[in-house]
Amino acid sequence: MNRIILGVDVGSTKICSIIADVRGSDVQIIGTGACKTQGVKKGAIVNIEQAGSAIRKSIHEAKLMAGVDVSKAIVSLSGAHTKSINVSGSANVMDREVNIDTINAALSFAVHNAGIPKDYSIVHVLPHHFRLNDKEHVEDPIGMTGSRLEVDTHIVTVQTASLENLKKAIRLAGVEIENIVLSSYAASIAVLHEDEKDLGVACIDMGAQTCELMIYDGNSMCYNDFLGVGSNHISSDMARFLNTPLKVAEEIKIKFGNLLPSAEEQNRVLEIPRIGNNEETIDVPLRDIYCVMGDRVKETLRILSDSIGTSGLKKQITGVVLTGGMANLKGMREFASAAFSPLSVRLARPTEIDGLFDTLKDSSSSVVVGLILYGAGNFTNYEKDSQNNIRSRHNALNMVESNYETQTQTMQTSSDFQIDLRDLDQPSADIPENQVGNASDSRDEKPSFLQRFKAWSRDLF
């Protein structure tokens, strides 16, 4: 059957829309649009009218290119206001053969007994391990004989108020929501290989204002976390350190961004403008800029590594896959390999799709490509989605509606809400003394810019 799918990634700096023509298992991109984000900060809607206007522009551009009209969209959801809970449950097997209704019942009871707060709404219910009677590690229980099905699930919830604000912004853009997908989950669909999923893997989407982590083990995602820091924080660190406009700092990052500069590059001196006086400039060695940049990245990777450790799953995974715009920074793989050791590290771009435009082949497009693939049926074997439907890869279109409130079978539960990573709003202050460079050849006794930056950082705390 021919279907038209619209995916909308509501990022913190860019809103990207893709329209795809899906014919069976074949997916073809037929339209794309992008617009600078407004009304969104660190993944959360802060101005509905501005966000809706920006989303509308992005969708309109994609519609013009595709030459079709689309009324519903699959939309990304930042992990900014989400909480996740792991629940183990069970269901009796009718007629001793597991079918989709058996799985649906088990997932519904997991939700019923999970104790979801009233002010939170469910986005995903993802079964990552099945057990049938005493048989462990059942990959797909459909059609198997048994009397009792047990399932370990990962449930992603979001603050209802935050979700409603996103829905309002999407409606202002002129479309309804077909489904909502966690950004890190969408990115993983676009970049992870099957063997990585089989062995266990962490996937991190590194954006402009956020980093979103998910861990895949067993049959699905079983952990996710959020960090309100991204590549924009590198620019803001440099702007403060250099006392230069943020726009100039961003240009320096784009042009000279390198975590592993050569000696020649470090010795180069830049002449940059100062804030408040367009005519005043200052000479700064690139080594100082590289130092500020490196410290921010090291700190970000360290906290992400700590989150993997906190998950309790580090021994169950064999590698880390990085995607998103921040992952494009030169030297990121080497820095990440040191931070996540002994895990292997891979930098990933979204999987190739027929008609994929060059602008969508960059790792910054992983989420929006993942949304299209999700709509085409490339999700985990089973899941209960944001619309309260159970999705099955056996038949991506055959979704069974569920009622969380009316199920009454019993199940075993154990849960622990994850705590979001702390936000790094302040710049890194741990700058090694041996990396300080003079701003000029002068023997003046004035403190260097790096030393003044350190002093400024200490004052913050």
C-alpha positions as a Markdown table, in Angstrom:
| # | Residue | x | y | z |
|---|---|---|---|---|
| 1 | Met | 0.0 | 0.0 | 0.0 |
| 2 | Asn | 1.2 | 3.5 | -0.9 |
| 3 | Arg | 1.6 | 5.8 | 2.1 |
| 4 | Ile | 2.9 | 9.4 | 2.4 |
| 5 | Ile | 4.7 | 10.1 | 5.7 |
| 6 | Leu | 5.8 | 13.4 | 7.2 |
| 7 | Gly | 8.5 | 13.5 | 9.8 |
| 8 | Val | 9.2 | 16.7 | 11.8 |
| 9 | Asp | 12.3 | 17.1 | 14.0 |
| 10 | Val | 11.8 | 20.0 | 16.4 |
| 11 | Gly | 15.4 | 20.7 | 17.2 |
| 12 | Ser | 16.8 | 23.5 | 19.4 |
| 13 | Thr | 18.4 | 25.4 | 16.5 |
| 14 | Lys | 16.8 | 23.9 | 13.4 |
| 15 | Ile | 13.4 | 22.4 | 12.5 |
| 16 | Cys | 13.7 | 19.9 | 9.7 |
| 17 | Ser | 10.8 | 18.2 | 7.9 |
| 18 | Ile | 10.9 | 15.3 | 5.5 |
| 19 | Ile | 8.1 | 13.8 | 3.3 |
| 20 | Ala | 8.5 | 10.3 | 2.1 |
| 21 | Asp | 6.6 | 7.9 | -0.2 |
| 22 | Val | 6.4 | 4.5 | 1.4 |
| 23 | Arg | 5.5 | 1.5 | -0.8 |
| 24 | Gly | 5.8 | -1.7 | 1.2 |
| 25 | Ser | 9.4 | -1.8 | 2.4 |
| 26 | Asp | 10.6 | 0.8 | -0.1 |
| 27 | Val | 11.0 | 4.3 | 1.3 |
| 28 | Gln | 11.7 | 7.3 | -1.0 |
| 29 | Ile | 12.3 | 10.9 | 0.1 |
| 30 | Ile | 10.2 | 13.2 | -2.0 |
| 31 | Gly | 10.4 | 16.5 | -0.1 |
| 32 | Thr | 12.4 | 18.3 | 2.6 |
| 33 | Gly | 12.3 | 21.6 | 4.4 |
| 34 | Ala | 14.2 | 23.3 | 7.1 |
| 35 | Cys | 13.8 | 26.5 | 9.1 |
| 36 | Lys | 15.7 | 28.2 | 11.9 |
| 37 | Thr | 14.1 | 27.3 | 15.2 |
| 38 | Gln | 12.2 | 29.8 | 17.2 |
| 39 | Gly | 10.3 | 29.4 | 20.4 |
| 40 | Val | 12.3 | 26.3 | 21.5 |
| 41 | Lys | 15.1 | 26.2 | 24.1 |
| 42 | Lys | 17.0 | 23.1 | 25.0 |
| 43 | Gly | 14.4 | 20.9 | 23.4 |
| 44 | Ala | 11.4 | 22.5 | 25.2 |
| 45 | Ile | 8.7 | 24.7 | 23.7 |
| 46 | Val | 9.0 | 28.2 | 25.4 |
| 47 | Asn | 6.9 | 30.2 | 22.9 |
| 48 | Ile | 4.0 | 28.2 | 21.2 |
| 49 | Glu | 3.3 | 30.9 | 18.6 |
| 50 | Gln | 6.9 | 31.3 | 17.5 |
| 51 | Ala | 7.5 | 27.5 | 17.5 |
| 52 | Gly | 4.3 | 26.9 | 15.5 |
| 53 | Ser | 5.3 | 29.5 | 12.9 |
| 54 | Ala | 8.8 | 28.0 | 12.4 |
| 55 | Ile | 7.4 | 24.5 | 12.1 |
| 56 | Arg | 4.8 | 25.7 | 9.6 |
| 57 | Lys | 7.6 | 27.2 | 7.4 |
| 58 | Ser | 9.6 | 24.0 | 7.5 |
| 59 | Ile | 6.6 | 21.8 | 6.6 |
| 60 | His | 5.4 | 24.2 | 3.9 |
| 61 | Glu | 8.8 | 24.0 | 2.2 |
| 62 | Ala | 8.7 | 20.2 | 2.3 |
| 63 | Lys | 5.2 | 20.1 | 0.8 |
| 64 | Leu | 6.1 | 22.5 | -2.0 |
| 65 | Met | 9.1 | 20.3 | -3.0 |
| 66 | Ala | 7.1 | 17.0 | -2.7 |
| 67 | Gly | 4.0 | 18.4 | -4.5 |
| 68 | Val | 1.7 | 16.7 | -2.0 |
| 69 | Asp | -0.5 | 17.7 | 1.0 |
| 70 | Val | 0.0 | 15.9 | 4.3 |
| 71 | Ser | -2.3 | 16.4 | 7.3 |
| 72 | Lys | -0.5 | 14.4 | 9.9 |
| 73 | Ala | 3.1 | 14.3 | 11.2 |
| 74 | Ile | 5.4 | 12.0 | 13.2 |
| 75 | Val | 7.2 | 14.4 | 15.5 |
| 76 | Ser | 10.4 | 14.2 | 17.6 |
| 77 | Leu | 10.3 | 14.7 | 21.3 |
| 78 | Ser | 13.3 | 15.9 | 23.3 |
| 79 | Gly | 14.2 | 14.1 | 26.5 |
| 80 | Ala | 14.2 | 17.4 | 28.4 |
| 81 | His | 11.0 | 16.7 | 30.4 |
| 82 | Thr | 10.9 | 12.9 | 30.2 |
| 83 | Lys | 11.2 | 10.3 | 32.9 |
| 84 | Ser | 11.8 | 6.6 | 32.2 |
| 85 | Ile | 10.8 | 3.6 | 34.3 |
| 86 | Asn | 11.7 | -0.1 | 34.0 |
| 87 | Val | 9.0 | -2.5 | 34.8 |
| 88 | Ser | 8.8 | -6.3 | 34.7 |
| 89 | Gly | 5.4 | -7.9 | 34.2 |
| 90 | Ser | 3.5 | -11.0 | 33.0 |
| 91 | Ala | 0.4 | -12.2 | 31.4 |
| 92 | Asn | -1.4 | -15.6 | 31.0 |
| 93 | Val | -1.2 | -17.2 | 27.6 |
| 94 | Met | -4.6 | -18.0 | 26.2 |
| 95 | Asp | -4.9 | -21.4 | 24.3 |
| 96 | Arg | -1.2 | -21.9 | 25.2 |
| 97 | Glu | 0.1 | -20.1 | 22.1 |
| 98 | Val | 1.5 | -16.5 | 22.3 |
| 99 | Asn | -0.1 | -14.0 | 19.9 |
| 100 | Ile | -0.2 | -10.3 | 19.6 |
| 101 | Asp | -3.0 | -10.0 | 22.1 |
| 102 | Thr | -0.8 | -11.8 | 24.7 |
| 103 | Ile | 2.0 | -9.3 | 24.3 |
| 104 | Asn | -0.5 | -6.5 | 24.3 |
| 105 | Ala | -2.0 | -7.7 | 27.6 |
| 106 | Ala | 1.5 | -8.0 | 29.2 |
| 107 | Leu | 2.5 | -4.5 | 28.1 |
| 108 | Ser | -0.9 | -3.1 | 29.3 |
| 109 | Phe | -0.5 | -4.6 | 32.7 |
| 110 | Ala | 3.1 | -3.3 | 32.9 |
| 111 | Val | 1.7 | 0.2 | 32.4 |
| 112 | His | -1.3 | -0.3 | 34.7 |
| 113 | Asn | 1.0 | -1.4 | 37.6 |
| 114 | Ala | 3.9 | 1.0 | 36.9 |
| 115 | Gly | 2.5 | 3.9 | 39.0 |
| 116 | Ile | 2.9 | 6.6 | 36.3 |
| 117 | Pro | 2.5 | 10.0 | 37.9 |
| 118 | Lys | -0.8 | 11.7 | 36.9 |
| 119 | Asp | 1.0 | 14.7 | 35.4 |
| 120 | Tyr | 2.9 | 12.5 | 33.0 |
| 121 | Ser | 1.9 | 10.9 | 29.7 |
| 122 | Ile | 3.2 | 7.8 | 28.1 |
| 123 | Val | 5.3 | 8.1 | 24.9 |
| 124 | His | 6.8 | 4.6 | 24.5 |
| 125 | Val | 6.4 | 1.2 | 26.2 |
| 126 | Leu | 9.3 | -0.9 | 24.9 |
| 127 | Pro | 9.7 | -4.6 | 25.7 |
| 128 | His | 13.4 | -5.5 | 25.7 |
| 129 | His | 13.4 | -9.0 | 27.2 |
| 130 | Phe | 10.8 | -11.8 | 27.0 |
| 131 | Arg | 10.5 | -14.9 | 29.1 |
| 132 | Leu | 8.1 | -17.8 | 28.4 |
| 133 | Asn | 7.5 | -20.1 | 31.3 |
| 134 | Asp | 11.1 | -20.8 | 32.5 |
| 135 | Lys | 12.7 | -20.1 | 29.1 |
| 136 | Glu | 15.0 | -17.1 | 29.3 |
| 137 | His | 16.1 | -14.8 | 26.4 |
| 138 | Val | 13.1 | -15.3 | 24.1 |
| 139 | Glu | 13.8 | -13.1 | 21.1 |
| 140 | Asp | 10.2 | -13.2 | 19.7 |
| 141 | Pro | 7.5 | -15.1 | 21.5 |
| 142 | Ile | 4.9 | -15.0 | 18.8 |
| 143 | Gly | 3.6 | -18.5 | 17.9 |
| 144 | Met | 5.5 | -20.1 | 20.8 |
| 145 | Thr | 3.8 | -22.5 | 23.2 |
| 146 | Gly | 3.6 | -21.8 | 26.9 |
| 147 | Ser | 1.3 | -20.8 | 29.8 |
| 148 | Arg | 2.9 | -17.6 | 31.1 |
| 149 | Leu | 4.6 | -14.7 | 29.3 |
| 150 | Glu | 6.9 | -12.4 | 31.3 |
| 151 | Val | 8.3 | -9.2 | 29.8 |
| 152 | Asp | 10.8 | -6.5 | 30.9 |
| 153 | Thr | 9.8 | -3.1 | 29.6 |
| 154 | His | 11.2 | 0.3 | 29.4 |
| 155 | Ile | 8.5 | 3.0 | 29.6 |
| 156 | Val | 9.2 | 6.6 | 28.5 |
| 157 | Thr | 6.9 | 9.2 | 29.9 |
| 158 | Val | 6.8 | 13.0 | 29.5 |
| 159 | Gln | 5.3 | 15.9 | 31.5 |
| 160 | Thr | 1.8 | 16.2 | 30.1 |
| 161 | Ala | 2.0 | 20.0 | 30.1 |
| 162 | Ser | 5.2 | 19.9 | 28.0 |
| 163 | Leu | 3.6 | 17.4 | 25.6 |
| 164 | Glu | 0.5 | 19.6 | 25.2 |
| 165 | Asn | 2.6 | 22.6 | 24.4 |
| 166 | Leu | 4.3 | 20.6 | 21.6 |
| 167 | Lys | 0.9 | 19.4 | 20.3 |
| 168 | Lys | -0.4 | 23.0 | 20.2 |
| 169 | Ala | 2.7 | 24.2 | 18.3 |
| 170 | Ile | 2.2 | 21.4 | 15.7 |
| 171 | Arg | -1.5 | 22.2 | 15.3 |
| 172 | Leu | -0.6 | 25.9 | 14.8 |
| 173 | Ala | 1.6 | 24.6 | 12.0 |
| 174 | Gly | -1.5 | 23.2 | 10.3 |
| 175 | Val | -1.1 | 19.5 | 10.9 |
| 176 | Glu | -2.1 | 16.9 | 13.5 |
| 177 | Ile | 0.2 | 14.6 | 15.3 |
| 178 | Glu | 0.2 | 11.0 | 14.0 |
| 179 | Asn | 2.8 | 9.9 | 16.5 |
| 180 | Ile | 5.5 | 11.1 | 18.8 |
| 181 | Val | 9.0 | 9.5 | 19.0 |
| 182 | Leu | 11.7 | 10.2 | 21.5 |
| 183 | Ser | 14.6 | 11.9 | 19.7 |
| 184 | Ser | 17.3 | 9.5 | 20.9 |
| 185 | Tyr | 15.1 | 6.6 | 19.8 |
| 186 | Ala | 14.6 | 8.1 | 16.4 |
| 187 | Ala | 18.3 | 8.7 | 16.0 |
| 188 | Ser | 19.1 | 5.1 | 16.9 |
| 189 | Ile | 16.7 | 3.8 | 14.3 |
| 190 | Ala | 18.6 | 5.8 | 11.6 |
| 191 | Val | 22.2 | 4.9 | 12.6 |
| 192 | Leu | 22.5 | 1.6 | 14.5 |
| 193 | His | 23.5 | -1.6 | 12.8 |
| 194 | Glu | 21.8 | -4.9 | 13.6 |
| 195 | Asp | 25.0 | -6.4 | 15.0 |
| 196 | Glu | 25.4 | -3.4 | 17.3 |
| 197 | Lys | 21.9 | -4.0 | 18.6 |
| 198 | Asp | 22.5 | -7.7 | 19.1 |
| 199 | Leu | 25.7 | -7.0 | 21.1 |
| 200 | Gly | 24.3 | -4.1 | 23.1 |
| 201 | Val | 25.1 | -0.5 | 22.3 |
| 202 | Ala | 24.8 | 3.1 | 23.5 |
| 203 | Cys | 23.7 | 5.8 | 21.0 |
| 204 | Ile | 24.2 | 9.5 | 21.7 |
| 205 | Asp | 22.6 | 12.2 | 19.6 |
| 206 | Met | 24.9 | 15.3 | 20.2 |
| 207 | Gly | 23.0 | 18.4 | 19.1 |
| 208 | Ala | 23.4 | 22.2 | 19.4 |
| 209 | Gln | 21.8 | 22.6 | 22.9 |
| 210 | Thr | 21.3 | 19.0 | 24.0 |
| 211 | Cys | 22.9 | 15.5 | 24.1 |
| 212 | Glu | 20.4 | 12.6 | 24.3 |
| 213 | Leu | 21.5 | 9.1 | 25.3 |
| 214 | Met | 19.8 | 5.8 | 24.8 |
| 215 | Ile | 21.1 | 2.2 | 25.5 |
| 216 | Tyr | 19.9 | -0.7 | 23.4 |
| 217 | Asp | 20.1 | -4.2 | 24.9 |
| 218 | Gly | 18.1 | -7.3 | 24.2 |
| 219 | Asn | 15.3 | -6.4 | 21.9 |
| 220 | Ser | 14.9 | -2.7 | 22.4 |
| 221 | Met | 15.9 | 0.5 | 24.2 |
| 222 | Cys | 16.2 | -0.1 | 27.9 |
| 223 | Tyr | 17.6 | 3.2 | 29.1 |
| 224 | Asn | 17.6 | 6.8 | 28.1 |
| 225 | Asp | 18.9 | 10.1 | 29.5 |
| 226 | Phe | 19.2 | 13.8 | 28.7 |
| 227 | Leu | 21.9 | 16.4 | 29.0 |
| 228 | Gly | 21.1 | 20.1 | 28.4 |
| 229 | Val | 24.4 | 20.8 | 26.8 |
| 230 | Gly | 25.5 | 20.8 | 23.2 |
| 231 | Ser | 27.8 | 22.4 | 20.7 |
| 232 | Asn | 26.4 | 25.9 | 21.3 |
| 233 | His | 27.9 | 25.8 | 24.7 |
| 234 | Ile | 31.4 | 25.6 | 23.1 |
| 235 | Ser | 30.6 | 28.8 | 21.3 |
| 236 | Ser | 29.3 | 30.5 | 24.5 |
| 237 | Asp | 32.4 | 29.4 | 26.4 |
| 238 | Met | 34.6 | 31.0 | 23.8 |
| 239 | Ala | 32.5 | 34.2 | 23.6 |
| 240 | Arg | 32.9 | 34.7 | 27.4 |
| 241 | Phe | 36.6 | 33.8 | 27.4 |
| 242 | Leu | 37.4 | 36.0 | 24.4 |
| 243 | Asn | 35.0 | 38.8 | 25.4 |
| 244 | Thr | 33.8 | 38.7 | 21.8 |
| 245 | Pro | 30.3 | 38.6 | 20.3 |
| 246 | Leu | 28.6 | 35.1 | 20.2 |
| 247 | Lys | 28.3 | 35.3 | 16.4 |
| 248 | Val | 32.1 | 35.7 | 16.1 |
| 249 | Ala | 32.7 | 32.8 | 18.6 |
| 250 | Glu | 30.4 | 30.6 | 16.5 |
| 251 | Glu | 32.3 | 31.4 | 13.3 |
| 252 | Ile | 35.6 | 30.6 | 15.0 |
| 253 | Lys | 34.2 | 27.2 | 16.2 |
| 254 | Ile | 33.0 | 26.4 | 12.7 |
| 255 | Lys | 36.2 | 27.5 | 10.9 |
| 256 | Phe | 38.8 | 26.3 | 13.4 |
| 257 | Gly | 37.0 | 23.7 | 15.4 |
| 258 | Asn | 39.5 | 20.9 | 16.1 |
| 259 | Leu | 40.1 | 18.9 | 19.2 |
| 260 | Leu | 43.4 | 17.5 | 17.9 |
| 261 | Pro | 45.2 | 20.6 | 16.4 |
| 262 | Ser | 48.7 | 20.4 | 15.1 |
| 263 | Ala | 51.5 | 22.4 | 16.7 |
| 264 | Glu | 51.4 | 24.8 | 13.8 |
| 265 | Glu | 47.7 | 25.3 | 14.2 |
| 266 | Gln | 48.1 | 26.0 | 18.0 |
| 267 | Asn | 50.7 | 28.6 | 17.4 |
| 268 | Arg | 48.6 | 30.6 | 15.0 |
| 269 | Val | 47.2 | 33.9 | 16.3 |
| 270 | Leu | 43.7 | 35.3 | 15.5 |
| 271 | Glu | 42.7 | 38.9 | 15.5 |
| 272 | Ile | 39.2 | 39.1 | 16.8 |
| 273 | Pro | 36.8 | 42.0 | 17.7 |
| 274 | Arg | 35.8 | 42.8 | 21.3 |
| 275 | Ile | 32.3 | 43.3 | 22.6 |
| 276 | Gly | 31.1 | 46.8 | 22.8 |
| 277 | Asn | 33.6 | 48.4 | 20.4 |
| 278 | Asn | 33.7 | 47.3 | 16.8 |
| 279 | Glu | 37.0 | 48.9 | 16.2 |
| 280 | Glu | 38.8 | 47.3 | 19.1 |
| 281 | Thr | 40.5 | 44.0 | 18.4 |
| 282 | Ile | 42.7 | 41.6 | 20.3 |
| 283 | Asp | 45.2 | 38.9 | 19.3 |
| 284 | Val | 44.6 | 35.5 | 20.7 |
| 285 | Pro | 46.6 | 32.3 | 20.1 |
| 286 | Leu | 44.5 | 29.4 | 18.8 |
| 287 | Arg | 46.0 | 27.1 | 21.5 |
| 288 | Asp | 43.9 | 29.0 | 24.0 |
| 289 | Ile | 40.7 | 28.6 | 22.0 |
| 290 | Tyr | 41.5 | 24.9 | 21.5 |
| 291 | Cys | 41.9 | 24.5 | 25.2 |
| 292 | Val | 38.5 | 26.0 | 26.0 |
| 293 | Met | 36.9 | 23.9 | 23.3 |
| 294 | Gly | 38.6 | 20.7 | 24.5 |
| 295 | Asp | 37.6 | 21.2 | 28.2 |
| 296 | Arg | 33.9 | 21.7 | 27.3 |
| 297 | Val | 33.9 | 18.5 | 25.2 |
| 298 | Lys | 35.8 | 16.5 | 27.8 |
| 299 | Glu | 33.3 | 17.5 | 30.5 |
| 300 | Thr | 30.3 | 16.7 | 28.4 |
| 301 | Leu | 31.7 | 13.3 | 27.5 |
| 302 | Arg | 32.6 | 12.6 | 31.1 |
| 303 | Ile | 29.0 | 13.2 | 32.3 |
| 304 | Leu | 27.6 | 11.0 | 29.5 |
| 305 | Ser | 30.1 | 8.3 | 30.4 |
| 306 | Asp | 28.9 | 8.6 | 34.0 |
| 307 | Ser | 25.3 | 8.2 | 32.9 |
| 308 | Ile | 26.2 | 5.0 | 31.1 |
| 309 | Gly | 27.8 | 3.8 | 34.3 |
| 310 | Thr | 24.7 | 4.8 | 36.3 |
| 311 | Ser | 22.5 | 2.8 | 34.0 |
| 312 | Gly | 24.1 | -0.4 | 35.3 |
| 313 | Leu | 24.3 | -1.6 | 31.6 |
| 314 | Lys | 28.0 | -0.8 | 30.8 |
| 315 | Lys | 29.0 | -4.4 | 31.0 |
| 316 | Gln | 26.1 | -5.4 | 28.7 |
| 317 | Ile | 27.2 | -3.1 | 25.8 |
| 318 | Thr | 30.2 | -3.3 | 23.5 |
| 319 | Gly | 30.3 | 0.2 | 22.0 |
| 320 | Val | 29.1 | 3.8 | 21.7 |
| 321 | Val | 27.7 | 5.3 | 18.5 |
| 322 | Leu | 27.8 | 9.1 | 18.3 |
| 323 | Thr | 25.6 | 11.1 | 15.9 |
| 324 | Gly | 24.3 | 14.7 | 15.6 |
| 325 | Gly | 26.0 | 17.9 | 14.6 |
| 326 | Met | 28.4 | 18.1 | 17.5 |
| 327 | Ala | 29.8 | 14.7 | 16.6 |
| 328 | Asn | 31.2 | 16.3 | 13.4 |
| 329 | Leu | 33.8 | 18.2 | 15.5 |
| 330 | Lys | 37.3 | 17.1 | 14.4 |
| 331 | Gly | 38.9 | 14.8 | 16.9 |
| 332 | Met | 35.6 | 13.8 | 18.5 |
| 333 | Arg | 36.1 | 10.1 | 18.0 |
| 334 | Glu | 39.5 | 10.2 | 19.7 |
| 335 | Phe | 38.2 | 12.2 | 22.6 |
| 336 | Ala | 35.2 | 9.9 | 23.0 |
| 337 | Ser | 37.3 | 6.8 | 22.8 |
| 338 | Ala | 39.3 | 8.0 | 25.8 |
| 339 | Ala | 36.1 | 9.0 | 27.7 |
| 340 | Phe | 34.2 | 5.7 | 27.1 |
| 341 | Ser | 37.2 | 3.3 | 27.2 |
| 342 | Pro | 37.2 | 0.3 | 26.9 |
| 343 | Leu | 34.1 | 0.6 | 24.8 |
| 344 | Ser | 34.5 | 1.1 | 21.0 |
| 345 | Val | 33.3 | 4.4 | 19.5 |
| 346 | Arg | 31.8 | 4.9 | 16.0 |
| 347 | Leu | 30.7 | 8.2 | 14.4 |
| 348 | Ala | 27.5 | 7.6 | 12.4 |
| 349 | Arg | 25.4 | 9.3 | 9.7 |
| 350 | Pro | 21.8 | 8.3 | 8.9 |
| 351 | Thr | 21.3 | 5.2 | 6.8 |
| 352 | Glu | 20.9 | 5.7 | 3.1 |
| 353 | Ile | 17.4 | 6.1 | 1.8 |
| 354 | Asp | 16.3 | 6.4 | -1.8 |
| 355 | Gly | 16.1 | 10.1 | -2.7 |
| 356 | Leu | 18.0 | 11.2 | 0.4 |
| 357 | Phe | 19.2 | 14.7 | -0.4 |
| 358 | Asp | 22.8 | 15.6 | 0.3 |
| 359 | Thr | 21.7 | 18.0 | 3.0 |
| 360 | Leu | 20.2 | 15.0 | 4.9 |
| 361 | Lys | 23.2 | 12.8 | 4.7 |
| 362 | Asp | 24.9 | 14.7 | 7.6 |
| 363 | Ser | 24.7 | 13.3 | 11.1 |
| 364 | Ser | 22.7 | 16.3 | 12.2 |
| 365 | Ser | 19.8 | 14.8 | 10.2 |
| 366 | Ser | 19.8 | 11.4 | 12.0 |
| 367 | Val | 16.6 | 12.2 | 14.0 |
| 368 | Val | 14.4 | 13.3 | 11.2 |
| 369 | Val | 15.5 | 10.4 | 9.0 |
| 370 | Gly | 14.8 | 8.1 | 12.0 |
| 371 | Leu | 11.2 | 9.5 | 12.2 |
| 372 | Ile | 10.6 | 8.5 | 8.6 |
| 373 | Leu | 12.0 | 5.0 | 9.1 |
| 374 | Tyr | 9.9 | 4.7 | 12.3 |
| 375 | Gly | 6.7 | 5.5 | 10.3 |
| 376 | Ala | 7.8 | 3.0 | 7.7 |
| 377 | Gly | 7.9 | 0.2 | 10.3 |
| 378 | Asn | 11.6 | 0.2 | 11.3 |
| 379 | Phe | 10.9 | 0.2 | 15.1 |
| 380 | Thr | 11.7 | -2.6 | 17.6 |
| 381 | Asn | 9.8 | -5.9 | 17.3 |
| 382 | Tyr | 7.0 | -4.7 | 19.5 |
| 383 | Glu | 6.1 | -1.5 | 21.2 |
| 384 | Lys | 3.2 | 0.5 | 22.6 |
| 385 | Asp | 3.3 | 3.9 | 21.1 |
| 386 | Ser | 2.2 | 7.4 | 22.1 |
| 387 | Gln | -1.2 | 6.8 | 20.6 |
| 388 | Asn | -1.8 | 3.7 | 22.9 |
| 389 | Asn | -1.4 | 1.3 | 20.0 |
| 390 | Ile | 0.7 | -1.8 | 20.0 |
| 391 | Arg | 3.1 | -1.9 | 17.0 |
| 392 | Ser | 4.4 | -5.1 | 15.6 |
| 393 | Arg | 7.1 | -5.5 | 12.9 |
| 394 | His | 5.3 | -8.6 | 11.8 |
| 395 | Asn | 2.7 | -6.1 | 10.4 |
| 396 | Ala | 3.6 | -2.5 | 10.9 |
| 397 | Leu | 0.1 | -1.4 | 9.9 |
| 398 | Asn | -1.7 | -3.9 | 12.1 |
| 399 | Met | -1.8 | -1.9 | 15.4 |
| 400 | Val | -4.0 | -3.1 | 18.3 |
| 401 | Glu | -5.6 | -0.4 | 20.5 |
| 402 | Ser | -5.2 | -0.9 | 24.2 |
| 403 | Asn | -6.8 | 0.4 | 27.3 |
| 404 | Tyr | -4.3 | 0.9 | 30.1 |
| 405 | Glu | -7.0 | 1.5 | 32.8 |
| 406 | Thr | -9.2 | -1.5 | 32.3 |
| 407 | Gln | -6.7 | -4.4 | 32.4 |
| 408 | Thr | -6.9 | -6.4 | 35.6 |
| 409 | Gln | -4.5 | -9.3 | 35.3 |
| 410 | Thr | -1.7 | -9.4 | 37.9 |
| 411 | Met | 2.0 | -8.8 | 37.2 |
| 412 | Gln | 5.3 | -8.5 | 39.0 |
| 413 | Thr | 6.7 | -5.0 | 39.0 |
| 414 | Ser | 9.9 | -3.3 | 40.0 |
| 415 | Ser | 10.7 | 0.3 | 39.0 |
| 416 | Asp | 13.1 | 3.1 | 39.5 |
| 417 | Phe | 12.7 | 6.5 | 37.8 |
| 418 | Gln | 15.9 | 7.7 | 36.2 |
| 419 | Ile | 17.3 | 11.1 | 37.2 |
| 420 | Asp | 18.1 | 13.5 | 34.4 |
| 421 | Leu | 21.7 | 14.5 | 34.0 |
| 422 | Arg | 22.6 | 17.9 | 35.5 |
| 423 | Asp | 22.7 | 20.8 | 33.2 |
| 424 | Leu | 26.1 | 22.4 | 32.4 |
| 425 | Asp | 25.0 | 26.0 | 31.9 |
| 426 | Gln | 28.3 | 27.4 | 33.1 |
| 427 | Pro | 31.5 | 27.1 | 31.1 |
| 428 | Ser | 34.2 | 24.6 | 32.1 |
| 429 | Ala | 36.8 | 26.0 | 34.5 |
| 430 | Asp | 39.3 | 23.2 | 34.6 |
| 431 | Ile | 41.9 | 24.6 | 32.2 |
| 432 | Pro | 45.4 | 23.2 | 32.7 |
| 433 | Glu | 48.1 | 25.8 | 33.5 |
| 434 | Asn | 50.5 | 24.2 | 31.0 |
| 435 | Gln | 48.2 | 25.0 | 28.1 |
| 436 | Val | 48.1 | 28.8 | 28.7 |
| 437 | Gly | 49.5 | 30.9 | 25.9 |
| 438 | Asn | 50.4 | 34.6 | 25.7 |
| 439 | Ala | 48.1 | 36.7 | 23.6 |
| 440 | Ser | 51.1 | 38.5 | 22.1 |
| 441 | Asp | 54.8 | 38.7 | 22.2 |
| 442 | Ser | 54.6 | 41.4 | 24.9 |
| 443 | Arg | 56.4 | 40.8 | 28.2 |
| 444 | Asp | 53.7 | 42.7 | 30.0 |
| 445 | Glu | 52.9 | 41.3 | 33.5 |
| 446 | Lys | 49.2 | 41.4 | 32.8 |
| 447 | Pro | 47.4 | 38.0 | 33.3 |
| 448 | Ser | 46.7 | 36.1 | 30.1 |
| 449 | Phe | 43.1 | 35.8 | 28.7 |
| 450 | Leu | 43.1 | 32.2 | 29.8 |
| 451 | Gln | 44.1 | 33.1 | 33.4 |
| 452 | Arg | 41.4 | 35.8 | 33.5 |
| 453 | Phe | 38.9 | 33.2 | 32.2 |
| 454 | Lys | 39.8 | 30.8 | 35.0 |
| 455 | Ala | 39.4 | 33.6 | 37.6 |
| 456 | Trp | 36.0 | 34.5 | 36.1 |
| 457 | Ser | 35.0 | 30.8 | 36.2 |
| 458 | Arg | 35.9 | 30.5 | 39.8 |
| 459 | Asp | 33.8 | 33.5 | 40.7 |
| 460 | Leu | 30.8 | 31.7 | 39.3 |
| 461 | Phe | 31.0 | 29.0 | 41.9 |
